[in-house]
Amino acid sequence: MSSTTELEKLRKFMKMKKLSVQLYGDNVGALVTSETNIRYLTDFANSEGTLFVTKNKSYLLVDFRYGEAAQKNVTNCEVVVYDNYAESLKEIVKKHGIEQLMIEISDVTIKRAESLRPILNDVDCKLVSNNILDKLISNMRIIKSSDEIAKIEKAQQITEEAFLELLNIVKPGVTEAELALELEFLMRKKGAEGVSFDLITITGKKTSMPHGVPGNEAVQRGDFVTFDIGAIYDGYHSDMTRTIAVGEVSDFQREIYNIVLEAQLTAISKVKAGVKASDVDKAARDVIKSKGYGDYFKHSTGHGVGLDIHEQPFVSPKSEAILSPGMIITVEPGIYLPDRFGVRIEDMGAVTKDGYRNFATLSKELIVV
């Protein structure tokens, strides 16, 4: 990803006549406040800065804690190390004659928005509290660049290598919490900056809970163990789920596993540019429903992945998204039988013109350890 290119793209969108009509005026600015979107647009990670974007120039406002690092690393906008945030904000507004300032309503709290209003009123600038800016950036982020895809693939590689190594210790007596701790250690050892989310390493009856939390429950012979796992590499996430068996597997367990696998492979075969995301979801859901387990698959079939672990597009029954090349999506159907067990299989990959480039390289045949 080139942050310079992405920032230029945002400014280009801000110059569009359609946006001017929506905002009832031409002289508009944008205040980007979420850590994720600032990183996307500047390649700079920090927890306190804000990015002020005008149609012709951009400013990253940070306090002294991030000043030196920002000045050394940010190349596509002017770094402003402020002593007084409000005064620095007003100075930029006056310099560019900004009459309306868009904010990220998904990130800015009501309290923070209300604190901005009097600051902007002092310089005759109106706060725009709609979701236009959120939509602009979301629509940019939904298509991944080759650089972004490479980072996601690296995160996936780290996840798979750690998982394969972890299989050596999966045996009766090891606890769910021990598996989660060891897996995170292995991921970080192999180059991850962190885990994509609180790792799900659950066993036995708990596998019927899609987002079960690892505890002190110990793996037992005959259990299914669900691993919903992912690593972060240079800000980008991976996401993968595998369900394995310990020691032995019953015919019924294998039957449910094979149904989920069929549903997943069917849904993957549906993926390509121009297809509705909801149709991919339906492909998986129809298989499970046809086998009599439709009531036991309640979540969406997938979601986008990138700087956030869950982002657009969502692969769900109600999704209006049309798949396009460069979108990254998961495909993760499941069957969850309360107080018995559950099975989920999840891959992550890129939508292409003709199909799905799966980043997961691990076999999906049922592993019995």
C-alpha positions in Angstrom: 0.0 0.0 0.0 1.2 3.5 -0.8 -0.2 5.9 1.9 0.6 8.8 -0.4 -1.7 7.3 -3.1 -4.5 6.6 -0.6 -4.4 10.1 0.8 -4.4 11.6 -2.7 -7.4 9.4 -3.5 -9.3 10.7 -0.4 -8.6 14.3 -1.5 -9.8 13.5 -5.0 -13.1 12.2 -3.6 -13.4 15.4 -1.5 -13.2 17.4 -4.7 -16.1 15.6 -6.4 -19.2 17.6 -7.2 -21.4 14.9 -5.7 -19.8 15.4 -2.3 -20.2 19.2 -2.6 -23.9 18.7 -3.2 -24.3 16.3 -0.3 -22.6 18.8 2.0 -24.1 22.0 0.5 -20.8 23.6 -0.2 -17.4 23.3 -1.7 -15.0 24.3 1.1 -14.9 21.1 3.1 -12.2 19.4 5.3 -12.0 16.0 6.9 -10.8 15.1 10.4 -9.7 11.5 10.6 -9.4 10.3 14.2 -9.4 6.5 14.2 -6.0 5.0 14.8 -6.6 2.4 12.0 -7.6 5.0 9.3 -4.7 7.3 10.2 -2.3 4.3 9.8 -4.0 3.5 6.5 -3.6 7.0 5.2 -0.1 7.9 6.6 1.6 4.5 7.4 2.1 5.9 10.9 0.8 4.1 14.0 -0.1 6.2 17.0 -2.8 6.4 19.6 -3.4 10.1 20.0 -3.0 11.9 16.6 -5.6 13.3 14.2 -5.3 13.7 10.5 -6.7 17.0 9.0 -7.3 16.6 5.3 -8.2 19.5 3.0 -8.6 19.3 -0.8 -5.1 20.4 -1.4 -3.0 19.6 1.7 -3.0 17.3 4.8 -1.7 17.7 8.3 -1.0 15.1 11.0 -1.5 16.7 14.4 0.4 15.0 17.3 1.6 16.0 20.7 5.3 15.9 21.7 5.2 12.2 22.6 4.9 11.3 18.9 6.4 14.4 17.3 9.9 13.2 16.6 8.8 9.8 15.3 6.1 11.4 13.1 8.6 13.9 11.7 11.0 11.1 10.8 8.5 8.7 9.3 5.5 10.6 7.8 6.2 11.8 4.3 2.9 12.5 2.7 1.6 15.3 4.9 2.8 18.1 7.1 3.4 17.1 10.8 2.1 19.6 13.3 3.5 19.0 16.9 1.0 21.0 18.9 1.1 22.6 22.3 -2.6 23.6 22.1 -4.7 21.3 19.9 -7.7 23.6 19.6 -5.5 26.5 18.4 -3.7 24.3 15.9 -7.0 23.1 14.6 -8.4 26.6 14.2 -5.2 27.8 12.5 -5.6 25.1 9.7 -9.3 25.9 9.3 -8.6 29.6 8.9 -5.6 29.0 6.6 -7.7 26.9 4.1 -11.0 28.7 4.6 -12.7 25.5 5.7 -16.4 26.1 6.1 -17.5 22.5 6.9 -15.5 19.7 8.7 -16.4 16.1 8.3 -15.7 13.7 11.1 -15.7 9.9 11.5 -18.9 9.4 13.4 -18.1 5.7 14.0 -15.0 6.8 16.0 -15.9 10.2 17.5 -17.9 10.1 20.7 -20.8 12.5 21.3 -18.7 14.1 24.0 -15.8 14.7 21.7 -18.0 16.0 18.9 -19.6 18.5 21.3 -16.1 19.6 22.4 -15.2 20.3 18.8 -18.2 22.5 18.0 -17.2 25.6 20.0 -13.7 25.4 18.7 -15.0 25.4 15.1 -17.6 28.0 15.8 -14.8 30.4 16.7 -13.6 30.2 13.1 -17.1 30.0 11.4 -16.7 26.3 10.6 -19.6 23.9 10.8 -19.2 20.3 12.2 -20.7 17.8 9.7 -22.0 14.9 11.8 -23.1 12.4 9.1 -21.4 9.3 7.9 -20.0 10.6 4.6 -16.3 10.5 5.7 -16.8 7.0 7.2 -18.2 5.7 3.9 -15.5 7.4 1.8 -12.7 5.7 3.7 -14.5 2.4 4.0 -15.0 2.3 0.3 -11.3 2.9 -0.3 -10.2 0.2 2.2 -12.5 -2.5 0.8 -10.1 -3.0 -2.2 -6.7 -4.1 -1.1 -3.5 -3.1 -2.8 -0.8 -5.7 -3.7 1.3 -4.4 -0.8 -1.7 -4.9 1.6 -2.4 -8.4 0.3 1.3 -9.4 0.7 1.1 -8.4 4.4 -2.1 -10.3 4.9 -0.6 -13.4 3.3 2.4 -13.1 5.6 0.1 -12.9 8.6 -1.6 -16.1 7.3 1.8 -17.8 6.9 2.7 -17.0 10.4 -0.6 -18.3 11.7 -0.3 -21.6 9.8 3.3 -22.2 10.9 2.4 -21.6 14.5 -0.6 -23.8 14.3 1.3 -26.7 12.8 3.9 -26.5 15.5 1.2 -26.3 18.2 -0.4 -29.6 17.0 2.6 -31.3 18.6 1.3 -30.5 22.1 -2.4 -31.1 21.5 -3.2 -34.1 23.6 -5.5 -35.2 26.5 -4.7 -33.2 29.6 -3.6 -29.9 28.0 -5.9 -27.0 28.8 -7.6 -24.6 26.4 -5.8 -21.7 28.1 -2.4 -23.4 27.7 -3.1 -23.9 24.0 -4.0 -20.2 23.5 -0.9 -19.0 25.4 1.5 -21.3 23.5 0.0 -20.3 20.2 0.4 -16.6 20.8 4.0 -17.2 21.9 4.7 -19.2 18.7 3.1 -16.5 16.5 5.1 -13.7 18.1 8.3 -15.8 17.9 7.6 -16.2 14.1 7.3 -12.4 13.5 3.7 -11.4 14.5 3.3 -8.1 16.2 0.3 -9.5 18.0 -2.8 -11.7 17.6 -5.7 -10.7 15.5 -8.2 -11.2 18.4 -8.4 -13.1 21.6 -7.6 -16.6 20.3 -10.3 -19.2 20.4 -8.9 -22.6 21.5 -11.8 -24.5 22.9 -12.6 -28.2 23.3 -15.4 -30.7 23.9 -18.9 -29.4 24.5 -17.6 -25.8 24.4 -17.0 -26.1 20.6 -20.8 -25.6 20.2 -20.2 -21.9 21.2 -19.0 -20.0 18.1 -17.0 -17.5 20.3 -16.2 -19.7 23.3 -13.5 -18.3 25.6 -10.5 -20.6 26.5 -10.5 -21.6 30.1 -9.0 -24.3 32.3 -11.0 -27.1 30.6 -8.7 -29.9 29.6 -8.7 -31.7 26.2 -10.0 -35.2 26.4 -9.8 -38.2 24.1 -12.6 -38.1 21.5 -13.0 -34.3 21.7 -13.2 -31.9 18.9 -10.9 -28.9 19.4 -11.7 -25.6 17.6 -8.9 -23.2 16.7 -10.2 -19.8 15.5 -6.9 -18.0 15.2 -5.0 -15.2 13.5 -1.8 -13.1 13.6 -1.1 -9.4 12.9 1.8 -8.5 10.6 2.7 -4.8 10.0 -0.9 -3.9 11.1 -2.7 -6.4 8.9 -4.7 -9.4 10.2 -5.2 -13.0 9.3 -8.1 -15.2 10.2 -8.4 -19.0 10.1 -10.4 -21.7 11.8 -9.7 -25.4 11.9 -11.5 -28.1 13.9 -9.5 -31.1 14.8 -10.2 -34.4 16.7 -8.2 -35.9 19.5 -7.4 -39.6 19.7 -10.6 -40.8 17.9 -13.6 -39.5 16.1 -17.2 -40.8 16.0 -19.1 -41.4 12.8 -21.5 -38.6 13.8 -18.6 -36.2 14.4 -17.2 -37.0 11.0 -20.6 -36.6 9.4 -21.0 -33.1 10.8 -17.5 -32.2 9.8 -18.0 -33.3 6.3 -21.2 -31.3 6.0 -19.4 -28.2 7.1 -16.6 -28.9 4.7 -19.0 -29.4 1.8 -20.7 -26.1 2.7 -17.4 -24.3 2.8 -16.1 -25.7 -0.5 -19.5 -24.9 -2.2 -19.4 -21.3 -1.0 -15.8 -20.9 -2.1 -16.6 -22.2 -5.5 -19.2 -19.4 -5.8 -16.8 -16.6 -5.1 -15.7 -14.4 -8.0 -16.0 -10.8 -9.1 -19.5 -9.7 -9.8 -21.2 -12.2 -7.5 -23.3 -10.9 -4.6 -21.8 -11.6 -1.2 -25.2 -12.7 -0.1 -25.2 -15.4 -2.8 -21.9 -16.8 -1.3 -23.6 -16.9 2.1 -26.6 -18.6 0.6 -24.4 -21.3 -1.1 -23.0 -22.4 2.3 -26.3 -22.1 4.1 -28.2 -24.1 1.5 -25.9 -27.1 1.9 -26.2 -27.1 5.7 -30.0 -26.6 5.5 -30.4 -29.5 3.0 -28.7 -31.8 5.5 -31.2 -30.8 8.2 -28.9 -28.6 10.2 -30.0 -25.1 9.1 -31.1 -24.1 12.6 -27.6 -24.7 13.8 -25.8 -22.2 11.6 -26.7 -18.8 12.8 -23.8 -16.5 12.0 -22.7 -14.9 8.7 -20.6 -17.0 6.3 -17.7 -14.4 6.2 -16.4 -10.9 6.4 -13.6 -8.7 5.1 -10.2 -8.7 6.7 -7.4 -6.0 6.7 -6.3 -3.5 9.2 -9.3 -4.6 11.2 -10.2 -8.2 11.8 -13.8 -7.5 10.7 -14.4 -5.0 7.9 -16.3 -4.6 4.7 -17.5 -6.5 2.8 -19.7 -8.8 5.0 -20.7 -12.1 3.6 -24.2 -12.4 5.1 -27.8 -12.9 4.0 -28.5 -9.2 4.1 -25.3 -8.0 2.5 -25.7 -5.7 -0.5 -22.0 -5.9 -1.5 -21.0 -7.0 -4.9 -17.6 -8.8 -4.9 -14.7 -7.2 -6.7 -11.1 -8.1 -7.4 -8.9 -7.2 -4.4 -11.5 -7.7 -1.8 -10.3 -10.0 1.0 -13.0 -12.2 2.5 -13.3 -15.2 4.9 -15.5 -18.2 4.2 -16.4 -19.8 7.5 -19.7 -21.8 7.8 -20.3 -23.9 10.9 -22.7 -26.2 12.7 -23.1 -25.9 16.4 -25.0 -28.5 18.4 -25.7 -27.3 21.9 -24.2 -29.3 24.7 -22.6 -31.7 22.2 -20.0 -30.1 19.9 -19.5 -27.7 17.0 -17.5 -27.6 13.8 -16.3 -24.5 11.9 -13.9 -24.3 9.0 -12.6 -21.0 7.9 -10.3 -19.8 5.1 -9.3 -16.3 4.0 -8.4 -15.2 0.5 -8.7 -12.6 -2.2 -11.5 -12.2 -4.7 -10.3 -12.4 -8.3 -11.9 -11.8 -11.6 -12.6 -15.6 -12.0 -12.6 -16.9 -8.5 -10.9 -17.0 -5.1 -7.2 -17.0 -4.3 -7.1 -18.8 -1.1 -4.4 -17.7 1.3 -4.8 -20.8 3.5 -2.6 -23.7 2.4 -3.4 -26.2 5.2 -5.4 -29.3 4.3 -9.0 -29.3 5.4 -9.3 -33.0 5.7 -10.2 -33.9 9.3 -7.0 -34.1 11.4 -7.0 -36.6 14.2 -4.0 -36.2 16.6 
